[in-house]
């Protein structure tokens, strides 16, 4: 079974807000496809795909002020944390030659099993055109600012 077939069931959990609008450039479409693949791979804990999506030189800054490198991000994703969904909105893409800036709002549910948090985040991704990225782009930086409560919002138990 291929890695892609493992993450396809998670596709319905990722917002279709990243689908490129009619008239989007091929670069914009590829950048958004990279972001969509990152979200799906994060939910599925698909480390091989994330290894290709994240540049070796990534700076991954969390809203908590924690900054991680690639090895630290991938190690954390392999842990017990559950990443239930990512919903993108207000996404914009600006391309400057070999660099793309992607800005948007992300609603993200994650946390340790039994203690998930809803996070409302403002995120800036920096991508660089690189052939090793699955769509020709790699994420080399991410900066997150929390919108709303500073410690996440507990998910109501049902």
VENDAQUI-V60522 format. One record per pair of residues at least 6 apart in sequence whose C-alpha atoms are under 8 Angstrom apart, sorted by the first residue. I is the first residue (numbers start at 0). J is the second residue. D is the distance in whole Angstrom. If there is no record, write none. Layout:
i=I j=J d=D
i=I j=J d=D
This chain:
i=2 j=45 d=7
i=2 j=48 d=8
i=5 j=43 d=7
i=6 j=39 d=6
i=6 j=40 d=6
i=6 j=43 d=6
i=6 j=45 d=8
i=7 j=39 d=8
i=9 j=39 d=6
i=9 j=42 d=7
i=9 j=43 d=7
i=10 j=39 d=6
i=12 j=83 d=8
i=12 j=84 d=6
i=12 j=85 d=7
i=12 j=86 d=8
i=13 j=35 d=7
i=13 j=38 d=7
i=13 j=39 d=7
i=13 j=84 d=6
i=13 j=85 d=6
i=13 j=86 d=6
i=13 j=87 d=8
i=14 j=85 d=7
i=14 j=86 d=5
i=14 j=87 d=6
i=15 j=87 d=8
i=16 j=86 d=8
i=16 j=87 d=6
i=16 j=88 d=6
i=16 j=90 d=8
i=17 j=31 d=6
i=17 j=32 d=8
i=17 j=34 d=8
i=17 j=35 d=7
i=17 j=87 d=7
i=17 j=88 d=8
i=17 j=90 d=7
i=18 j=28 d=8
i=18 j=31 d=7
i=18 j=32 d=8
i=19 j=27 d=7
i=19 j=28 d=6
i=19 j=31 d=7
i=26 j=94 d=8
i=27 j=92 d=7
i=27 j=94 d=8
i=29 j=134 d=5
i=29 j=135 d=7
i=29 j=136 d=7
i=30 j=92 d=8
i=30 j=99 d=7
i=30 j=126 d=8
i=30 j=134 d=7
i=30 j=136 d=6
i=32 j=134 d=7
i=33 j=52 d=7
i=33 j=132 d=8
i=33 j=133 d=7
i=33 j=134 d=6
i=33 j=136 d=7
i=33 j=137 d=7
i=37 j=48 d=8
i=37 j=49 d=6
i=37 j=52 d=7
i=38 j=85 d=6
i=40 j=46 d=7
i=40 j=48 d=6
i=40 j=49 d=6
i=41 j=49 d=7
i=41 j=76 d=7
i=41 j=82 d=7
i=42 j=81 d=8
i=42 j=82 d=5
i=42 j=83 d=6
i=42 j=84 d=7
i=43 j=82 d=8
i=44 j=76 d=6
i=44 j=77 d=6
i=46 j=73 d=7
i=46 j=76 d=8
i=46 j=77 d=8
i=48 j=133 d=8
i=49 j=73 d=8
i=50 j=73 d=8
i=51 j=131 d=6
i=51 j=132 d=5
i=51 j=133 d=7
i=51 j=137 d=7
i=52 j=131 d=8
i=52 j=132 d=5
i=52 j=133 d=7
i=52 j=136 d=7
i=52 j=137 d=5
i=52 j=138 d=6
i=53 j=69 d=7
i=53 j=132 d=8
i=53 j=137 d=5
i=53 j=138 d=5
i=53 j=139 d=6
i=54 j=69 d=7
i=54 j=137 d=6
i=54 j=138 d=6
i=54 j=139 d=5
i=55 j=69 d=6
i=55 j=139 d=8
i=56 j=68 d=7
i=56 j=69 d=7
i=56 j=139 d=6
i=57 j=68 d=6
i=57 j=69 d=6
i=57 j=138 d=7
i=57 j=139 d=4
i=57 j=140 d=5
i=57 j=141 d=8
i=58 j=66 d=7
i=58 j=67 d=6
i=58 j=68 d=6
i=58 j=69 d=8
i=58 j=139 d=6
i=58 j=140 d=5
i=58 j=141 d=6
i=59 j=66 d=5
i=59 j=67 d=5
i=59 j=68 d=6
i=59 j=69 d=8
i=59 j=72 d=8
i=59 j=140 d=6
i=59 j=141 d=5
i=59 j=142 d=7
i=60 j=66 d=4
i=60 j=67 d=6
i=60 j=140 d=8
i=60 j=141 d=6
i=60 j=142 d=5
i=60 j=143 d=6
i=61 j=141 d=8
i=61 j=142 d=6
i=61 j=143 d=5
i=61 j=144 d=7
i=62 j=120 d=8
i=62 j=142 d=8
i=62 j=143 d=5
i=62 j=144 d=5
i=62 j=145 d=6
i=79 j=111 d=6
i=79 j=112 d=7
i=80 j=109 d=7
i=80 j=110 d=5
i=80 j=111 d=4
i=80 j=112 d=6
i=81 j=109 d=5
i=81 j=110 d=5
i=81 j=111 d=6
i=81 j=112 d=6
i=81 j=115 d=8
i=82 j=107 d=8
i=82 j=108 d=6
i=82 j=109 d=4
i=82 j=110 d=7
i=83 j=107 d=8
i=83 j=108 d=5
i=83 j=109 d=6
i=84 j=106 d=8
i=84 j=107 d=6
i=84 j=108 d=5
i=84 j=109 d=7
i=85 j=105 d=6
i=85 j=106 d=6
i=85 j=107 d=4
i=85 j=108 d=7
i=86 j=105 d=5
i=86 j=106 d=5
i=86 j=107 d=6
i=87 j=103 d=7
i=87 j=104 d=6
i=87 j=105 d=5
i=87 j=106 d=7
i=88 j=103 d=6
i=88 j=104 d=5
i=88 j=105 d=6
i=89 j=102 d=8
i=89 j=103 d=5
i=89 j=104 d=6
i=90 j=101 d=7
i=90 j=102 d=6
i=90 j=103 d=4
i=90 j=104 d=7
i=91 j=101 d=6
i=91 j=102 d=5
i=91 j=103 d=6
i=92 j=99 d=7
i=92 j=100 d=6
i=92 j=101 d=5
i=92 j=102 d=7
i=93 j=99 d=6
i=93 j=100 d=5
i=93 j=101 d=7
i=94 j=100 d=6
i=97 j=127 d=6
i=97 j=128 d=5
i=98 j=125 d=7
i=98 j=126 d=6
i=98 j=127 d=5
i=98 j=128 d=6
i=99 j=125 d=6
i=99 j=126 d=5
i=99 j=127 d=6
i=100 j=123 d=7
i=100 j=124 d=6
i=100 j=125 d=5
i=100 j=126 d=6
i=101 j=123 d=6
i=101 j=124 d=5
i=101 j=125 d=6
i=101 j=126 d=8
i=102 j=121 d=8
i=102 j=122 d=6
i=102 j=123 d=5
i=102 j=124 d=6
i=103 j=121 d=6
i=103 j=122 d=6
i=103 j=123 d=7
i=104 j=119 d=7
i=104 j=120 d=6
i=104 j=121 d=5
i=104 j=122 d=6
i=105 j=118 d=8
i=105 j=119 d=6
i=105 j=120 d=5
i=105 j=121 d=6
i=105 j=122 d=7
i=106 j=117 d=7
i=106 j=118 d=6
i=106 j=119 d=5
i=106 j=120 d=6
i=107 j=117 d=6
i=107 j=118 d=5
i=107 j=119 d=7
i=107 j=120 d=8
i=108 j=115 d=6
i=108 j=116 d=6
i=108 j=117 d=5
i=108 j=118 d=6
i=109 j=115 d=5
i=109 j=116 d=6
i=109 j=117 d=7
i=109 j=118 d=8
i=110 j=116 d=6
i=114 j=153 d=7
i=114 j=154 d=8
i=115 j=153 d=6
i=115 j=154 d=6
i=116 j=151 d=6
i=116 j=152 d=5
i=116 j=153 d=5
i=116 j=154 d=5
i=117 j=151 d=6
i=117 j=152 d=5
i=117 j=153 d=6
i=117 j=154 d=6
i=118 j=145 d=7
i=118 j=146 d=8
i=118 j=151 d=5
i=118 j=152 d=6
i=119 j=145 d=6
i=119 j=146 d=5
i=119 j=147 d=7
i=119 j=151 d=8
i=120 j=143 d=6
i=120 j=144 d=6
i=120 j=145 d=5
i=120 j=146 d=5
i=121 j=143 d=6
i=121 j=144 d=5
i=121 j=145 d=6
i=121 j=146 d=7
i=122 j=141 d=7
i=122 j=142 d=6
i=122 j=143 d=4
i=122 j=144 d=6
i=123 j=141 d=6
i=123 j=142 d=5
i=123 j=143 d=7
i=124 j=138 d=7
i=124 j=139 d=8
i=124 j=140 d=6
i=124 j=141 d=5
i=124 j=142 d=7
i=125 j=138 d=6
i=125 j=139 d=6
i=125 j=140 d=5
i=125 j=141 d=6
i=126 j=136 d=6
i=126 j=137 d=5
i=126 j=138 d=4
i=126 j=139 d=6
i=126 j=140 d=7
i=127 j=136 d=6
i=127 j=137 d=5
i=127 j=138 d=7
i=127 j=139 d=7
i=128 j=135 d=6
i=128 j=136 d=4
i=128 j=137 d=6
i=129 j=135 d=5
i=129 j=136 d=5
i=129 j=137 d=6
i=130 j=136 d=7
i=131 j=137 d=8
